[in-house]
Amino acid sequence: MLKKIFKENNIDNVNFIAADASSFEFTESADLIICEMLDTALIDEEEVPVLNNVRKYLKSNGKIIPQGIINIAEPVYMENSYTHYEDEDFHGKKPDYQILGDHVIFSCIDFFR
């Protein structure tokens, strides 16, 4: 589907590769790396190992999207006895919760380091 859209719009300087990006060895350097693998707090996603591998193929003036990640935690009270992610868009209703304190930043990841 994406290849078709690029072709229809005469974009021919993009390569599509179906492979494991955490171990793939590229033959060219990239101007831009887009890695949309984000999950809540990077718990289930391998974004950091993937970007650690692919950024060595980035040109010196190249860009990575996203440039980094900031994970924030906030104490809340909810009527649930298990850890989960819930939002209005996903379930169709706003979750019922009470904020108990200020948020804290528990990790900052810069993909250029």
C-alpha positions as MATLAB code, in Angstrom:
seq = 'MLKKIFKENNIDNVNFIAADASSFEFTESADLIICEMLDTALIDEEEVPVLNNVRKYLKSNGKIIPQGIINIAEPVYMENSYTHYEDEDFHGKKPDYQILGDHVIFSCIDFFR';
ca = [
       0.000    0.000    0.000;
       2.697    2.506    1.007;
       4.852    1.639   -2.004;
       1.861    2.339   -4.243;
       1.271    5.757   -2.662;
       4.926    6.695   -3.101;
       4.878    5.542   -6.725;
       1.659    7.455   -7.481;
       3.301   10.599   -6.096;
       6.548   10.080   -8.053;
       8.646    9.589   -4.916;
      11.427    7.263   -5.990;
      14.244    7.962   -3.523;
      12.812    5.787   -0.724;
      13.748    2.165   -0.121;
      11.340   -0.226    1.585;
      13.018   -3.112    3.388;
      11.176   -5.974    5.083;
      13.704   -7.230    7.621;
      14.599   -7.203   11.311;
      15.965   -3.664   11.795;
      17.739   -4.647   15.032;
      20.224   -6.758   13.041;
      19.895   -5.659    9.401;
      23.076   -4.365    7.762;
      22.302   -1.530    5.366;
      24.398   -0.917    2.246;
      23.840    2.863    2.187;
      23.686    5.711    4.693;
      20.331    7.338    5.360;
      19.257   10.988    5.430;
      16.262   10.162    7.615;
      15.258    7.247    9.835;
      11.622    7.036   10.926;
      10.909    4.550   13.677;
       7.293    4.443   14.787;
       7.300    1.580   17.249;
       6.220    3.442   20.371;
       4.395    1.666   23.145;
       3.587    2.679   26.698;
       6.947    3.395   28.403;
       8.694    1.245   25.742;
       7.653   -1.850   27.701;
       6.841   -4.113   24.734;
       8.686   -2.356   21.929;
      12.301   -2.791   20.904;
      12.776    0.801   19.750;
      16.048    1.378   21.623;
      17.872   -1.743   20.310;
      16.555   -1.096   16.793;
      17.699    2.527   16.773;
      21.045    1.560   18.334;
      21.616   -0.640   15.282;
      20.269    1.592   12.508;
      21.620    4.968   13.636;
      25.161    3.915   12.679;
      23.874    4.060    9.076;
      22.632    7.643    9.492;
      24.495   10.349    7.581;
      26.347   12.870    9.785;
      23.671   15.503    9.121;
      20.817   12.974    9.148;
      17.724   13.025   11.341;
      15.863   10.448   13.413;
      12.134   10.708   14.074;
      11.415   10.610   16.960;
      14.549   12.311   18.338;
      13.960   10.885   21.793;
      11.493    9.779   24.402;
      10.543   11.094   27.832;
       8.707    8.661   30.117;
       6.568   10.267   32.818;
       4.701    8.622   35.694;
       1.903   10.095   37.758;
       0.288    8.532   40.832;
      -3.434    7.975   40.316;
      -6.254    6.074   41.968;
      -8.493    3.917   39.785;
     -11.117    1.290   40.555;
      -9.014   -1.443   38.912;
      -6.854   -4.091   40.543;
      -4.457   -4.534   37.622;
      -2.022   -2.402   35.623;
      -3.276   -1.347   32.219;
      -3.497    1.495   29.739;
      -6.866    3.086   29.224;
      -7.999    6.212   27.414;
     -11.136    7.774   26.007;
     -10.232    7.081   22.375;
      -9.595    3.383   23.000;
     -12.650    2.535   25.095;
     -15.104    5.227   24.007;
     -15.450    6.731   27.478;
     -13.191    8.727   29.724;
     -11.652    6.532   32.439;
     -12.600    7.344   36.042;
      -9.517    8.222   38.063;
      -8.173   10.631   40.666;
      -4.692   12.180   40.420;
      -2.864   11.747   43.741;
       0.297   13.745   43.130;
       2.625   15.428   40.704;
       4.109   13.615   37.733;
       7.778   12.649   37.711;
      10.104   12.017   34.786;
      11.572    8.546   35.256;
      13.585    8.262   32.056;
      14.785   10.357   29.144;
      16.161    8.633   26.069;
      18.027   10.650   23.439;
      18.373    8.651   20.222;
      21.421   10.669   19.162;
      23.626    9.552   22.074;
];
